[in-house]
Amino acid sequence: MTKSIPNPLLSHKYADYVSVAVDAALAAGEVIKHAFKQPKKVEEKLNHADLVTATDKAAEDLIFSRIRRSFPDHRFIGEESSAATSAEGVSELQLTDAPTWMVDPLDGTTNFVHGFPFVCTSIGLTVGRVVVVGVVYNPVLEELFVAAEGGGAYLNGERLAVSGRTQLTGALLGTEVGTARDDDTLDAMFGRVRQLVARMRSVRCTGSCALGLCSVALGRCDAFFEINFGGCWDAAAGALMVAEAGGAVLDPVGGMWNVMARRVLAAGSGELAEAIAAVLAECKLGCREAGPPGKAVGGSLYAAAEE
């Protein structure tokens, strides 16, 4: 694997951010890879399906430390640190115009616990509430995804392109079941999948939102959606991969995607994204209402419209 920044991004205006993010992701990847086949101490967060390990925490600490060393004034939102502050009754960090790093140190913790190789570190950066840098690294499969706003998306140095499929028929869909286990959420989730799969070729679940989005950027899947995932750290980097690979990203309930909304729909074309959104509109979404329906958005990801 070429563990370096893609050549077109070396002179990009965000090259320094990309370099630090890649360095941090690779360092965290070594921690994850070393622990992957070792015995693991597993803790539950919200329920038996929502897991965390010492590796999650160690990887996040390492990533924050690496990035803060270069950008001490930047803000951070991380999965494990946000979970800790929420448990203590402290409000989660609100997104502002300041440079903000969104970090999932180990996306796919259940996969990690079971030795299933779809695990990754996901690092996204917003500037002015726009996602401008994304790095996703799977250390087990040695796949390094890198993207920068306006500079394209890459896997191990090779430029990515979405499938471009426009029709539901023949399309391969990616999604996730999440960690909620109450009847209403499960019924809504399986109902959505049933309605979509009836119109599409098949469905795949990798156990990682970030890697699911990257699979769309790579053309392995034609579309991906997930509703009520953990937080912005799950989707920030992967959504940028899709947009920079020529795909479309929008809110599953219609309109421009909001990185803080805990839901995402990505596809290899705006037509396919809107077709999926139309099917989802017929289902019980099981998520908060969003703004009015709008066209699929590609190329620039606006993190939040409201002040």
N, C-alpha and C positions, 0 to 999 in steps of 0.2 A: 504494500500500500504506500502511496505517496503521501507522507505525513507532512504536507506543506500547504501554504496558501496558494490557491490557483493563481497562475501568472497574471490573468486579467485583473485580479484584485490587488496586486502588489502596489499599483499606483492609484487605487481607488481613494476617494476622499475619506472613507472610513477604514483605510488599511490598518491603522494602528489599533482600532477597536477589534477588527477581524483577527489580527495577529495575537492579541492578548486572549481573546475568546478561544481561539484554536489551541493555544498553549494550555489554557486552563482545562479545556475539555480533554485533551490528550493526557494531562496529568491525572485528572479524575478517572479517566479510562483505565489507567494502570492500576489504580486502587480497586476498581470494579473487577478488572480481569483477574487480578491476584486473588480476590475473594470469591470469584465465581464458583469454583469447585470445592471451596472450603466449607466446613460446618458453619451454620449461620444462627445467630440469636435473633429471633423474630418477635417483634412487638406488634400489637394491634392498635390502630388509632380509633376510628369510629366504630368498626365492627370487625368480624372475622375475615372479611374480604379486603380490608383496607390496612395494608401492612407497611412496616418500616423496619429497617435494619441498621446496625451500626455503620454499615457501608454507606447508606444514604446520607447519614449525618456527617461522616468523615469526608465524603466527596463534596458535600456542600461547603463545609468549612474550608476545604482546600481551594475550591473555585473562588469563593468570596475573597480569600486571602490573596490569591494570584491577581485578581482583577483590582482589588483595592490598592495593591502595591503600585499599580500604574495609574489608577484613576480614583484617588482617595475622596474626591468630592461627589462621585456618582452615587446614585441611590440603588437599592437592591430589593428585589422581591424573590424569596426562595421558598420552595415547597416546605422544607422542614422547619425553617425559622418562622414562616407564616403560621404553620400549624401550632408551633409553640406559643406564639403571641396570642393567637385566637383562644387557645386553651386557658391562657391567663387573663382573658377578658380584655385584652388590648386590641384596639381597632387595627385591621390590616392596613398596610401602607397604601395610600391612595396614589394613583398615577397622576403625575404632573408633567410639565414640559421638560423638566430636568432629565438628563440621561439616566435611564433606569434599566438595570439588568434584571431579567426574569430567568430564574435558574431552576431547572429540575435536575438535581444531581444524579438521580437514578430513576429514569422513567421506565416502568415495567418491573416494579419491585417484586410482584408475584412471580413473574417470569424468572427473575434473579433467584428467588427462593427455591424454585422448582428446577433450576438448571435449564430453562428454556431460553434459547440464545437471543431473543429479541429484547434486548435491554440497551439503554443509551443514556448519555448525558445530553441535556438540551439547554442551550444558552441563547437567549434572545436579548436584544438591546433596542429600547425605544428612545428616540430623540424627538422632542416636540410631540410626544404621544404617537409617533409613527414608528413602526417596527423597521429598523434600518440594517440590522445585522442578525444573522442566525447561524448557529453552529450546532449540529447534532452528530454525536459520535457513538457508534456501536463498537465497543472494544472487543467483543467476542467475535463478531464477523469482520472486524477491521474495516468498517465503512464510515468515512468521514464526510459529512455533508456540510457545505459552507455556502452562504449566500450573503449578498450585500445589496441594498436598495439600488437599483439601476445597473448593477454589475453582473447579474446572472446568478444561477445556482449551480453547484458542482458536487460531484461524488468522486472522491479520491482524485481530484484535479480535472475530471472530465465534465464538460458542460451537460447539464440536464435539460430535458424537454419532456413535457407532458404528452400523453397519448393523443390528445386532440379529439377524442371521441365526443360526439354531440348527441347521440341517442341513448335512451335507457336500454333498449334491446341490445344485448351483446356486451353490456358494460359490466366490469367487475367492481364491486363496491367493498370498501373497507369501513369498519365501524368497531365500536367497543361496547362491552356490556356494563362497564363502570363498576363501582363498588357498593352502590346502594342495593339493599336486598329486601326492601318493603314491597308488598304486592302491587301497589299502584305504580311505582317506578318500573318494576319488572314488566308489568302488563303493557305500559306505555312503550317501553323500549322494544320488546318483542313484537308489539303491534306495528311499530314503525318499520322494523326490519322485514316483517312478513309482507307488508304492502309494497315495499321496494323490491324485494327479491322476486316477487311474483312478476315483476316487469323487467327484471335484469337477469344477467347470466348467473351470477353467484355472489356470495359474500365471504369476506375473510376478516378474522380478528387476530391481530398480532399481540395484543396486550399492551400496546404503547401508542398513545395518541401522537407523539412526536414522530415515531417511525411510520405510523399510518399515513400521516401527511407527507412524509418524505417519499412514501411509496407512490403517491400521486405525482409528485414532482419528477420521479424517476420513470413513470409510465408503467409501473408494475400493477397498479390499480388505476381505474379510470376516475374514481371518486372516493371520498371519505367524509364521513360526518360523525360527530359525537356531541351529545347534549349532556350537560351537568357533569363535566369532568372537574378535576380538582381545582384548577386555577389557571391564570394566564401563563404560568411557566410550562404548561403542557403543550400549548399551541403556538406560542409566539414565534419561535424559530422555524417550526415546520410550515406554518402558514406562509412565511416569507419565502421558503423554498418553492412552494407551489406557485406563488405569484411571479417569482423570478424565473421559473421554468416555463412560463407562458400560460399558466392555469388561472383559474378564477377562485376567489375566496369570498364568501359572504355569510351573513347570519342565516342559520337554518330556517328562521321564521320570516326571512325577507329583509332586505336592506343591507347597508354597509356593515361589514364585520367589525365588531368591537372586541379587542383583545382581552378586556376585563369581563366579558359576559359569560364565560364558562360554557360556550358552545361554538361550534364551527362547522362549516360545510365547505369542502374544497373539491374541485373537479378539473378535468383536463380541458374544459371549455365552459364559457359562460352559459351556453345553451343547455349543457348537461346539468350544470349546477342549478339552473332555474327549473329544469324539469324535475329534479329531485326535490327542490324546495316546494314545488307544487304538490307533489305526493305527500310530503311531510305536512303540508297545510291541511290535508284531509284527515290527519291522524291526531290523536291526543298527544301533544308534544311533551307535556310534563316539564315545562320550563317557564320561566318568567316571560311576559310579553315584551316584545321589542318594538322598534319603530315601524313605520309603514313599509310595505313591500317596496323593493327597489331592484335595480339591475345588479347582476354579479359584478364584482370588482376585481380587477387584476392589475398587477404592476406596482401599486402603492397601497400600503395597508395603514389605514387610519385607526389608531388605537382607541380613541374616545372622542365623540363629537361634542359632549357637554363639558362645560366648565365645572 
